[in-house]
Amino acid sequence: MRNNFEMQLSKLNTELVRMGALCETAISLAVKMLLNNDISLDSSVRETEAELDRMERDIETLCMRIILSQQPVARDLRTVSSALRMITDMERIGDQAADIVSLVKYCRLDDAGAECSGDISKMAESAIKMVTQSIDAFVKEDIHMAEQVISEDDTIDGLFIKVKGDIIKLIAEDTAKGETIFDIVMTAKYLERIGDHATNIAEWVVFSVTGVHPC
């Protein structure tokens, strides 16, 4: 019975890693579209988002099958229930990437200047790192790594505040660019939300291991 549970849990970990990789792909493609003003990547992001939706349903089914067939308790139940929470955040990361793609059609990042472009690139890098580490922390049951992800959210929040400040200055200098630059602020906001979702994943990792949610 235990061996069967371990096999199912191993499959769950594998599927979560695959879903996390899709999240990274969605973020990378969306930001690449923005940085290069390349709308040809639109379909790739949409396909990745659709795959994330499908994987959410499949992993949810797997988790329910584990709960019903294995009737896990204590630590095992926390592991499976945490995975159910995590896939919701990963699916929403795909949604945020798609939201960024929707804005690319209406704005050019170079309208915001090199400084904003650099900060948004840094936000994307941090977001991808957070997603990767949060899933890795779950698989390895590594609380320290999960806590690092939670701390990294401050980096994205700080960059978001900086981008907003820079945008306000740009609008003051050239009000004609206001609407386009607002779209760039929204792009930064979507990346900030991706960081929040990665933080949520990391917090569920902590819960799965310790039984205590950090918030």
Secondary structure, 3 states (H helix, E strand, C coil): CHHHHHHHHHHHHHHHHHHHHHHHHHHHHHHHHHHHCCHHHHHHHHHHHHHHHHHHHHHHHHHHHHHHHHCCCHHHHHHHHHHHHHHHHHHHHHHHHHHHHHHHCCCCHHHHHHHHHHHHHHHHHHHHHHHHHHHHHHHHCCHHHHHHHHHHHHHHHHHHHHHHHHHHHHHHHCHHHHHHHHHHHHHHHHHHHHHHHHHHHHHHHHHHHHCCCCC
